[in-house]
Amino acid sequence: MAAVEHTDDREVMKASLEDPAVFHLVFDRYHARIYAYLAGRVGAVAAEDLASEVFIAAFRQRASFRSDAESARPWLYGIAANLARRHHRSASRRRRAYSRAPATSVVWIDPDTSVRVDAARQVKGLTGELNKLRAKDREVLLLYALADLSYAEIAEALGIPVGTVRSRLSRTRARLRNLLPEEGQSMGEGSDTNGGGE
């Protein structure tokens, strides 16, 4: 196993098909980052369960991991993004059900209030605006800001062209530009400093 520890994710995933215990290397490499991304999306408590679900799903689907992909990072974030969306849809259905129920002492905490964008610093006051974005635009922005994925990695995670990532980020930046504090404008329009060459 020592030889596998120092190889890229592609080799680890391949080895895990023969020896499932090797998959722990993927978990060890990415769990903290996946958890941090999910905590920014759904809050710390829900992120614990969702992060576990990401790696359970990845383990079960490891045979379908692309043999030409050196890194499992975009693949794992794609799974995480899908689970976060499903979590929010379920939460939304619960909120609607609670709103139809007779008034009781039930207290509902909106998970969307935990959403934050943190690209090296917390950006305050964006939650409401983020919730107004189209879901597809918000997803790209959050993978960029919370997960620190490159344009190419976002494209791979979401199964969309890099050009679509660029246009969604551009549209989102234009909408949010006036809301960001001066130092928060590091997501500069048109500057691809995050390794997103096409």
LOFIZA-847530 format. One line per 3 residues: their letters; for each residue x, y, z of N, C-alpha, C. Coordinates in pm, 1 decimal, always signed. Each point is the difference from the previous one (the first is absolute). Example, Ala and Ser with C-alpha at 12.3 -4.5 7.8 and 13.67 -1.06 7.14 Angstrom:
AS	+1319.0:-569.0:+780.0:-89.0:+119.0:+0.0:+90.0:+120.0:+0.0; -35.0:+105.0:-72.0:+82.0:+119.0:+6.0:-77.0:+109.0:+73.0 .
***
This chain:
MAA	+81.1:-119.5:+0.0:-81.1:+119.5:+0.0:+85.1:+125.3:+0.0; +120.8:-4.2:+57.7:+85.5:+119.2:+6.3:+24.4:+57.4:-138.4; +13.3:-86.4:-99.1:+24.0:+48.6:-135.9:-121.3:+76.7:-51.9 .
VEH	-118.2:-43.0:+38.4:-121.2:+64.6:-48.0:-18.2:+137.2:+62.5; +42.6:+16.9:+125.4:-20.2:+126.0:+73.2:+56.7:+120.7:-74.3; +104.2:-19.3:-76.7:+67.5:+112.0:-65.5:-37.5:+13.1:-147.7 .
TDD	-102.4:-68.7:-40.7:-41.6:+8.8:-139.8:-119.1:+92.7:-12.9; -34.1:+32.5:-124.9:-114.0:+89.5:-21.1:-130.3:-75.0:+26.1; -107.9:+76.5:+2.7:-131.0:-55.8:+34.0:-43.0:-109.3:-96.6 .
REV	+35.7:+14.7:-125.8:-38.5:-100.2:-99.9:+53.5:-137.4:+40.3; +126.1:-3.5:+42.1:+60.6:-127.7:+39.9:-61.5:-51.8:+129.2; -30.6:+90.6:+92.7:-63.1:-40.9:+125.2:-137.8:-60.0:-27.9 .
MKA	-77.1:+66.5:-85.9:-133.8:-50.3:-31.3:+8.4:-136.9:-67.3; +95.0:-13.8:-89.4:+18.1:-128.2:-68.8:+37.6:-109.0:+100.7; +93.3:+32.9:+89.8:+43.1:-97.7:+101.3:-114.1:-36.1:+94.2 .
SLE	-89.9:+95.5:+25.8:-109.9:-26.5:+94.0:-99.8:-101.9:-54.6; +1.3:-21.0:-131.0:-87.6:-101.8:-57.4:+45.3:-140.0:+39.9; +130.7:-16.3:+15.5:+56.1:-128.5:+44.2:+2.7:-9.3:+152.1 .
DPA	+33.4:+112.4:+65.1:+11.1:+4.8:+145.9:-80.6:+119.2:+50.3; -126.6:-20.5:+35.6:-87.4:+110.8:+39.9:+56.3:+86.4:+112.9; +85.9:-56.4:+84.7:+56.5:+76.6:+111.7:+84.5:+117.3:-48.5 .
VFH	+51.7:-9.0:-122.1:+83.8:+107.0:-55.4:-80.0:+129.1:-17.9; -131.8:-11.6:-10.8:-83.9:+119.0:-20.3:+16.0:+101.4:+112.4; +45.1:-43.3:+117.2:+17.2:+94.2:+110.9:+95.3:+113.1:-37.7 .
LVF	+89.0:-24.3:-95.5:+92.9:+105.3:-41.7:-74.9:+116.4:-64.7; -102.9:-29.3:-78.6:-81.5:+105.2:-60.7:-74.4:+75.2:+109.9; -55.4:-73.4:+94.4:-68.1:+62.3:+113.8:+95.4:+92.9:+75.0 .
DRY	+118.6:-51.6:+32.4:+98.2:+79.6:+76.5:+41.6:+126.1:-75.6; +13.1:-10.4:-131.2:+44.9:+114.3:-80.5:-105.4:+110.1:-10.7; -128.3:-37.4:-2.6:-102.9:+97.7:-36.7:-111.1:+24.6:+101.9 .
HAR	-9.9:-78.9:+102.4:-113.5:+14.5:+91.5:-9.1:+140.3:+59.3; +109.5:+54.2:+50.3:-4.7:+131.9:+65.2:-48.5:+107.5:-96.9; +46.0:-6.3:-125.4:-41.0:+100.9:-99.1:-146.4:-15.7:-40.1 .
IYA	-43.0:-123.7:-16.2:-140.0:-24.9:-35.2:-90.0:+45.8:+114.3; +39.9:-30.6:+122.6:-79.1:+42.9:+116.1:-8.8:+153.0:+4.9; +110.4:+69.2:-20.7:+0.2:+146.8:+5.2:-93.3:+58.1:-106.6 .
YLA	+4.9:-55.9:-119.1:-88.9:+45.7:-107.3:-146.0:-19.5:+39.6; -32.3:-118.6:+49.4:-138.2:-28.4:+37.7:-45.0:+84.2:+119.0; +90.0:+26.0:+93.9:-35.9:+83.9:+114.7:-39.2:+138.9:-47.1 .
GRV	+68.3:+49.4:-102.3:-34.9:+129.1:-57.0:-133.0:-2.4:-73.3; -40.5:-116.6:-45.4:-126.5:-13.1:-73.8:-118.1:-27.5:+91.0; +17.8:-91.6:+96.4:-115.7:-48.8:+76.9:+15.0:+15.6:+150.2 .
GAV	+110.8:+54.5:+46.8:+23.5:+12.4:+143.8:+81.3:-117.2:+52.2; +66.8:+21.6:+112.1:+94.9:-97.9:+52.9:-65.2:-132.2:+38.3; -117.2:+4.9:+60.4:-63.3:-124.0:+47.7:-38.1:-89.6:-117.3 .
AAE	-72.4:+54.7:-96.0:-40.6:-80.8:-115.6:+120.2:-43.0:-82.6; +105.9:+82.1:-1.6:+118.7:-31.7:-80.5:+67.5:-128.5:+46.6; -7.1:-29.0:+128.1:+62.9:-123.0:+50.6:-60.6:-122.0:-67.9 .
DLA	-133.5:-5.0:-1.5:-66.7:-114.5:-63.2:+20.8:-1.3:-151.0; -11.3:+116.9:-62.6:+13.8:+5.2:-145.3:+141.2:-36.5:-44.4; +101.5:+43.6:+75.1:+138.5:-34.4:-36.0:+18.8:-151.8:+3.6 .
SEV	-59.1:-63.1:+100.3:+7.5:-146.5:+5.9:-69.6:-61.6:-121.0; -116.2:+55.7:-35.7:-73.6:-51.8:-116.2:+79.8:+13.7:-128.7; +76.2:+108.8:-12.0:+82.0:+20.4:-119.8:+95.9:-117.7:-16.7 .
FIA	+67.6:-37.8:+108.2:+101.1:-105.1:-12.3:-61.6:-139.1:-8.3; -117.2:-17.0:+57.2:-71.0:-127.7:-17.8:-38.7:-14.9:-147.4; -55.7:+107.9:-57.6:-38.3:-3.6:-141.3:+122.9:-20.6:-88.7 .
AFR	+108.4:+70.8:+31.5:+122.2:-12.8:-80.6:+55.3:-142.1:+7.7; -2.3:-58.2:+118.3:+48.9:-137.5:+15.3:-84.0:-95.2:-85.1; -131.2:+17.0:+6.8:-88.7:-89.0:-76.2:+17.2:+18.5:-150.8 .
QRA	+32.7:+122.3:-41.6:+10.5:+30.9:-143.5:+144.2:-2.2:-50.5; +93.3:-47.2:+81.2:+141.8:+13.1:-35.6:+35.1:-70.9:-130.7; -74.6:-102.5:-36.2:+27.5:-70.0:-126.3:-30.2:+89.0:-120.1 .
SFR	-83.3:+101.5:+19.2:-34.8:+89.2:-111.2:+89.7:+123.6:-5.4; +99.1:+9.3:+89.1:+92.4:+114.0:-1.6:+74.0:+2.4:-133.6; +5.6:+117.9:-61.5:+62.3:+12.4:-133.1:+147.6:-38.6:+5.2 .
SDA	+38.5:-89.7:-84.5:+138.1:-49.0:+0.4:+99.2:+104.9:-49.2; -48.8:+107.0:-67.0:+91.5:+104.1:-47.7:+9.7:+118.1:+97.1; -71.6:-6.6:+112.6:+2.3:+109.5:+98.0:+107.0:-26.7:+104.1 .
ESA	+94.8:+92.1:+13.2:+106.9:-19.3:+98.5:-47.0:+31.1:+141.1; -94.2:+93.1:+14.1:-46.9:+42.7:+131.1:-145.5:-38.0:+20.9; -31.7:-44.2:+120.9:-138.0:-30.9:+36.7:-73.5:+124.6:+49.1 .
RPW	+71.0:+109.8:+14.1:-57.4:+120.9:+59.0:-125.6:+49.4:-71.5; +2.4:+25.1:-132.0:-122.3:+46.1:-66.8:-115.2:-100.7:+11.0; +31.1:-126.8:-10.4:-100.6:-105.3:+9.6:-67.0:+3.7:+137.5 .
LYG	+79.9:+11.2:+105.5:-55.3:+4.2:+135.5:-83.4:+125.1:+23.1; +47.0:+114.8:-51.8:-79.0:+122.4:+15.1:-129.5:-7.6:-79.6; +1.2:-69.2:-111.7:-123.5:-19.8:-75.5:-101.9:-78.6:+82.0 .
IAA	+45.6:-105.2:+67.6:-87.9:-77.7:+87.8:-49.6:+87.8:+114.0; +91.3:+77.6:+59.3:-36.7:+87.8:+112.3:-103.4:+104.1:-43.0; +19.4:+58.0:-118.2:-94.2:+101.2:-49.5:-138.3:-60.3:-20.0 .
NLA	-6.0:-121.3:-53.6:-129.3:-67.2:-18.7:-68.6:-26.6:+133.6; +77.3:-44.9:+98.8:-58.2:-27.5:+131.1:-46.6:+128.4:+68.1; +75.2:+108.9:-16.2:-41.0:+127.9:+58.7:-129.7:+48.6:-63.1 .
RRH	-12.1:-14.1:-132.2:-124.1:+38.1:-68.1:-117.7:-82.5:+50.9; +21.3:-130.1:+12.6:-106.3:-87.7:+49.1:-39.1:+38.9:+142.7; +99.5:+32.2:+82.0:-26.2:+42.8:+138.1:-87.0:+125.8:+2.0 .
HRS	+33.5:+97.4:-84.9:-76.4:+124.5:-3.6:-142.0:-22.2:-53.0; -14.4:-89.6:-98.1:-135.1:-30.4:-49.9:-84.2:-63.0:+110.2; +60.0:-93.1:+75.2:-72.3:-63.6:+110.6:-36.1:+101.9:+106.3 .
ASR	+94.1:+88.7:+31.6:-26.5:+103.4:+100.5:-111.7:+92.1:-46.5; -0.2:+32.1:-128.2:-103.1:+86.8:-55.5:-136.8:-67.2:+9.0; -5.1:-129.8:-30.3:-127.2:-73.3:+10.6:-48.0:-1.8:+144.8 .
RRR	+93.2:-18.8:+94.6:-38.4:-0.3:+141.3:-54.1:+136.3:+41.8; +65.4:+107.2:-47.0:-47.6:+134.5:+35.4:-140.9:+22.6:-52.4; -24.8:-43.8:-123.9:-134.5:+17.1:-55.4:-102.2:-80.5:+79.2 .
AYS	+38.6:-121.8:+40.2:-91.7:-82.8:+78.6:-27.9:+65.5:+134.8; +103.6:+52.2:+63.7:-19.9:+66.9:+129.1:-87.2:+123.6:-15.5; +16.4:+71.3:-110.2:-78.0:+122.9:-18.6:-148.1:-30.2:-21.4 .
RAP	-30.6:-120.5:-51.0:-139.7:-38.6:-20.4:-62.7:-56.4:+126.5; +86.2:-42.3:+93.0:-50.5:-61.0:+123.4:-59.7:+106.1:+91.1; -91.6:-39.9:+88.9:-54.8:+96.5:+95.2:+111.0:+56.6:+87.1 .
ATS	-19.2:+122.0:+45.4:+101.7:+65.0:+83.2:+26.4:-83.5:+124.4; +126.8:-29.0:+22.4:+41.7:-75.5:+118.6:+125.6:+63.9:+52.0; +64.4:-68.8:+90.3:+123.0:+54.6:+56.0:+122.9:-45.3:-78.1 .
VVW	-19.6:-59.4:-120.7:+113.0:-45.6:-80.6:+83.2:+119.6:-45.0; +128.8:-8.0:+19.3:+91.6:+104.9:-43.5:+79.6:-55.6:-116.9; +2.4:+72.6:-109.7:+75.1:-43.4:-117.9:+118.9:+92.4:-20.5 .
IDP	+116.6:-56.6:-9.0:+120.0:+78.5:-28.4:+33.9:-21.0:-145.7; -3.3:+105.2:-75.0:+23.6:-6.0:-143.7:+147.0:-32.2:-26.1; +30.5:-114.8:-63.9:+139.8:-34.7:-24.7:+68.8:+97.4:-93.9 .
DTS	-80.0:+73.5:-80.0:+62.2:+93.1:-93.4:+73.6:+112.3:+73.2; -34.5:+24.6:+127.0:+68.6:+107.6:+72.1:+145.5:-35.0:+26.8; +34.0:-127.7:-15.9:+139.3:-38.6:+23.1:+85.3:+16.7:-124.9 .
VRV	-62.9:+31.4:-111.7:+76.1:+13.5:-123.5:+91.6:+121.6:+8.7; +123.7:-17.5:-35.7:+93.2:+112.2:-1.4:+101.9:-22.4:-110.0; +51.6:+105.2:-48.9:+108.9:-8.6:-96.0:+123.8:+47.6:+73.0 .
DAA	+103.0:-80.7:+0.3:+120.9:+35.3:+70.4:+117.4:-25.8:-92.5; +38.1:+100.8:-75.8:+114.9:-11.8:-88.4:+110.6:+78.4:+67.8; +61.9:-63.7:+98.5:+105.4:+53.8:+83.6:-52.0:+93.7:+108.2 .
RQV	-126.3:+41.1:-3.7:-58.8:+83.2:+106.9:-151.7:-16.7:-3.6; -62.7:+20.8:+112.7:-146.4:-9.7:-1.2:-57.3:+122.7:-68.2; -99.7:-23.3:-81.0:-69.6:+110.0:-65.2:-137.6:+7.7:+64.5 .
KGL	-23.4:+109.0:+72.7:-125.3:+12.5:+73.9:-110.3:+56.5:-89.0; -120.4:-35.3:+31.9:-115.6:+57.8:-66.2:-33.5:-56.7:-136.2; +63.9:-111.4:-41.3:-27.8:-53.9:-133.2:-102.7:-112.3:-0.4 .
TGE	-35.7:-50.2:+116.2:-88.3:-116.7:+3.2:-128.1:+23.4:-77.8; -65.2:+114.2:+24.3:-124.6:+28.1:-69.6:+18.2:+5.4:-149.8; +106.9:+63.9:-44.4:+25.8:+10.4:-143.8:+35.4:-136.1:-59.3 .
LNK	+75.3:-81.3:+73.4:+33.8:-133.8:-49.3:-126.4:-82.3:-21.0; -93.3:+14.8:+90.7:-124.5:-76.6:-12.0:-82.9:+44.8:-119.2; +22.3:+122.0:-48.7:-74.5:+50.8:-115.7:+61.1:-45.1:-132.7 .
LRA	+124.7:-48.4:+4.6:+65.8:-44.5:-122.6:-67.5:-125.2:-55.0; +13.2:-18.9:-131.2:-43.1:-127.3:-58.3:+83.2:-110.2:+64.2; -61.5:-113.2:+25.5:+69.1:-110.3:+68.0:+129.1:-38.3:-72.1 .
KDR	-2.4:+0.0:-134.2:+118.9:-39.7:-76.4:+113.2:+100.7:+18.0; -34.3:+129.6:+5.4:+102.4:+103.3:+20.0:+56.4:-7.7:+141.4; -88.3:-20.9:+97.7:+43.5:-8.6:+140.2:+93.5:-118.3:+18.9 .
EVL	-31.1:-113.0:-65.3:+82.7:-119.5:+13.5:+142.0:+24.9:-48.5; +12.3:+64.0:-116.1:+132.7:+29.9:-54.8:+76.0:+93.8:+94.0; -66.8:+103.9:+47.4:+64.6:+95.8:+90.7:+48.1:-67.6:+127.3 .
LLY	-82.5:-86.0:+58.7:+37.3:-63.3:+125.8:+113.1:-100.6:-18.3; +1.9:-70.6:-112.2:+113.4:-89.8:-25.4:+128.8:+79.5:-19.9; -12.6:+117.4:-59.0:+116.7:+85.9:-21.0:+48.9:+60.0:+132.1 .
ALA	-93.9:+55.6:+78.4:+38.6:+73.7:+119.8:+20.6:-89.3:+121.5; -87.2:-97.5:+21.6:+11.9:-84.4:+118.7:+95.6:-116.2:-20.0; -2.5:-59.9:-117.2:+82.8:-117.9:-25.1:+131.8:+35.5:-66.7 .
DLS	+12.3:+123.8:-49.1:+122.8:+46.4:-63.7:+37.0:-85.2:-121.9; -102.4:-43.4:-74.0:+25.6:-77.5:-121.1:+33.8:+93.9:-115.0; +80.9:-47.7:-91.6:+29.4:+74.9:-122.3:-120.7:-8.7:-92.5 .
YAE	+0.3:+82.0:-104.1:-108.9:-4.4:-96.7:-13.7:-140.2:-59.1; +112.0:-60.0:-34.5:-2.2:-133.7:-60.3:-54.5:-103.5:+98.0; +36.1:+11.9:+127.5:-48.5:-94.5:+100.3:-150.3:+17.2:+23.7 .
IAE	-46.6:+125.2:-0.8:-143.8:+24.1:+14.5:-74.7:-62.3:-117.6; +54.3:+19.7:-119.3:-62.0:-57.8:-119.9:-8.7:-151.4:+12.3; +106.5:-61.2:+47.8:+1.3:-145.3:+16.5:-98.2:-43.3:+108.3 .
ALG	-2.5:+72.6:+111.9:-88.5:-35.9:+111.6:-147.2:+5.7:-40.0; -36.1:+99.9:-80.3:-140.1:+20.2:-36.5:-36.4:-58.2:-136.7; +100.1:-47.8:-73.0:-26.6:-57.9:-131.3:-44.7:+102.5:-102.4 .
IPV	+63.6:+118.5:+5.1:-34.1:+107.8:-93.9:+128.4:+50.0:-65.6; -9.4:+69.6:-113.7:+119.5:+53.6:-65.1:+64.5:+111.9:+82.8; +130.7:+16.9:-14.6:+72.7:+106.4:+70.6:-57.7:+136.5:-36.9 .
GTV	-37.7:+18.6:-125.7:-58.2:+127.3:-42.2:-128.4:+32.9:+75.8; -77.4:-102.7:+33.5:-121.6:+21.4:+77.5:+35.3:+43.8:+141.7; +104.7:-59.8:+56.1:+46.8:+41.9:+133.3:+37.6:+147.3:-4.4 .
RSR	+77.6:+38.3:-102.1:+43.1:+140.2:-13.4:-119.3:+94.9:-8.4; -98.5:-35.1:-83.7:-113.5:+91.5:-18.2:-84.9:+7.9:+125.6; -18.3:-112.2:+70.3:-78.8:+3.6:+124.0:+70.3:+81.9:+107.5 .
LSR	+131.9:-16.7:+10.7:+73.8:+80.0:+99.7:-3.1:+147.1:-36.6; +14.4:+31.4:-126.1:-2.7:+138.7:-44.6:-134.4:+64.8:+32.2; -108.0:-72.7:-30.2:-135.3:+50.3:+26.2:-19.9:+21.8:+150.0 .
TRA	+47.7:-94.8:+80.4:-16.8:+8.4:+144.3:+82.5:+113.6:+58.5; +123.7:+13.0:-47.5:+84.9:+110.1:+47.0:-64.0:+135.0:-30.0; -55.1:+12.6:-120.5:-62.5:+126.8:-38.4:-114.8:+33.4:+94.9 .
RLR	-74.1:-101.8:+37.6:-113.3:+23.5:+89.2:+44.4:+34.8:+142.1; +107.3:-65.2:+46.3:+42.4:+17.5:+139.1:+104.7:+109.2:+19.8; +58.8:+48.4:-109.7:+112.7:+92.5:+8.7:-24.7:+117.0:+95.1 .
NLL	-114.5:+64.3:-10.1:-27.2:+118.0:+82.1:-26.4:-33.2:+146.2; -19.9:-127.2:+30.6:-28.6:-39.1:+137.4:+125.0:-36.8:+78.0; +109.5:-30.7:-72.4:+122.6:-42.8:+66.3:+78.3:+118.3:+53.9 .
PEE	+58.5:-14.8:+120.6:+89.6:+104.6:+47.4:+123.6:+4.5:-89.0; +69.7:+111.1:+3.8:+116.4:+18.9:-88.5:+93.6:-119.5:+0.4; +40.0:-45.7:+121.1:+98.4:-108.0:+2.2:-59.8:-132.6:-42.2 .
GQS	-133.7:-9.9:-5.0:-64.2:-123.6:-39.7:-6.7:-17.5:-149.0; +50.3:+93.5:-76.6:-11.2:-8.7:-144.0:+116.7:-73.8:-63.3; +51.2:-98.2:+72.6:+110.3:-77.7:-54.1:-45.5:-95.5:-109.1 .
MGE	-131.3:-18.0:-14.5:-50.5:-83.7:-109.0:-11.1:+86.6:-123.6; +106.7:+69.0:-32.8:-0.1:+102.8:-102.2:-52.4:-44.4:-133.7; -82.1:+83.1:-59.8:-60.3:-28.4:-129.7:+107.8:-26.5:-103.8 .
GSD	-12.2:-114.5:-64.7:+87.0:-28.3:-113.3:+137.5:-51.1:+35.5; +40.0:+6.0:+127.9:+133.0:-48.0:+34.9:-10.7:-144.2:+41.8; +60.2:-87.2:-74.7:-6.8:-141.9:+28.1:+122.2:-38.3:+79.0 .
TNG	+2.8:+37.7:+128.1:+115.5:-27.8:+84.6:-11.3:-134.5:+66.9; -106.4:-73.3:-29.3:-24.1:-124.9:+68.7:+28.4:-121.5:-89.3; +87.6:+18.3:-94.9:+43.7:-112.4:-82.4:-105.4:-53.2:-93.6 .
GGE	-86.6:+88.5:-48.8:-111.6:-49.6:-80.2:+19.6:+14.5:-148.7; +118.0:-16.1:-49.8:+19.1:+10.1:-145.1:-78.8:-105.7:-72.6; -53.8:+33.3:-115.3:-82.9:-96.3:-73.4:+85.4:-100.9:-70.4 .
***
